[in-house]
Amino acid sequence: MRRSITALLAILGLAAVGEAGAATPMALQCGNVFDSKAARIGGQIQDTFAQAYKAGVKIGFGTDQGVAPHGQNAREFGYMVEAGMPAAEAIQAATYNAAEVLGAPDLGQLAQGFRSDVVAVPGNPLDDIALTSRVSFVMKDGAVYVGGSAQ
């Protein structure tokens, strides 16, 4: 029997779009309507996330890349931390929790028998979560990738 999991897949990027005023693909398609909605509800999104976290809801990392330029989804970590989640738990939301929510028991951990990629950053993301946006290299299936190319 399959068990169910109640979780919040956090998509906090919209909360910052209106503040940043960035010309995102969605904003370019929808014009000022999108930006004004983001500005109007952005704070509510952040508050709802904070309430869910404080209530003990399992949080899984999520993004809606239609509202941010591709490759900027790591900013979600910063938004999670701003809302009160410790950096270690934000990283766990993107690894262990995300694997659990997806029903993928062989993902989400660096351990024998797990299929895991290693993402290296230039420092300790527990001290500065913004480092998650500065990837030094990725190791996937034993190959090291720097700048998108295998080394």
C-alpha angles and dihedrals in degrees: 000000000000115000122218127230125206109213143150115233100209118224104172099153091094088062090066101037095080092046094049094044089214119173097238125177090255093047091050090053097042100031122202092343090075095044093049092049091050091050091047099049103024094096091047091054091052092047093049090051091050091050092049092049093049090049091056098251112161107251123210121191113249139163138195101211091188087081100047135041113269113272097031098093092107086075085078088076090061092049090051092051091046088055091057105269114132114243093245091056092047089055090046089052088059095046122023098018094045090051091050093049090049091050091240105138093178094060136068103052138076096230140115111285094023126112102228138157121214118226112194123202129185098257142353113318089197087068096039116017090190087075087078086077092057104068114186096186144334124224113206124172089346095306120114117223122198117181091352095304128105114245 
